[in-house]
Structures are given as structure tokens and as C-alpha cells.
Amino acid sequence: MRTVYVYFSAVMEVKRFVESISPLDGDFDLIDGMYVVDARSLMGIFGMNLTKPVQLRVHKDSEKAMQAIESFIVDKPVATADAGSPRVV
């Protein structure tokens, strides 16, 4: 199992992400705080706060799975001192 952070800057990126992981084996979960959704669910993803990177848990981290998601992966967000909101480093 591997955990990474992903970010979607447009609605079409979410669609492309779901299409790229749908045929793969294993489970993919998107996590935002205590909110966990199946990463193959468009409705579930659009219910999340997509203004910041979200955590993606890849249960079967094969080379094929990692290649499918590599264009969406970003660095782990860190909290800024002034606003307390995450930013991408």
C-alpha cells in the first residue's frame, strides 16, 4: 500500500483520473480528514474539497497503477503560518 497526494485543477482532470484508474486492480481511496471516498466515484470526488491536494491511498501499488496516477501526484501540503491552510511545496 502506498499513500500520495493528488491535486485536480479542473473538472476534466477528475474525469481523466477516474478513467485512468478504473481498469486497474486494487482499491483506491481519496481521503480528506475523516472523509474517505472510493477514488473511482466521480460523485464521491466532487463531494470533496478539491481546492487543495487530497490524500490518495493506493492499496495495490503496482508499477502500472503508479504510472496511471503520476501526472496527478503533488508534494504533501504543509500548513502556512498566516492562514492555516495547506499549500503545495
Secondary structure as GFF3:
##gff-version 3
##sequence-region A 1 89
A	DSSP	beta_strand	2	6	.	.	.	ID=ss1
A	DSSP	alpha_helix	11	21	.	.	.	ID=ss2
A	DSSP	beta_strand	28	32	.	.	.	ID=ss3
A	DSSP	beta_strand	35	38	.	.	.	ID=ss4
A	DSSP	alpha_helix	42	46	.	.	.	ID=ss5
A	DSSP	beta_strand	54	58	.	.	.	ID=ss6
A	DSSP	alpha_helix	63	69	.	.	.	ID=ss7
A	DSSP	three_ten_helix	70	72	.	.	.	ID=ss8
A	DSSP	beta_strand	73	74	.	.	.	ID=ss9
A	DSSP	beta_strand	78	79	.	.	.	ID=ss10
A	DSSP	beta_strand	86	87	.	.	.	ID=ss11
###
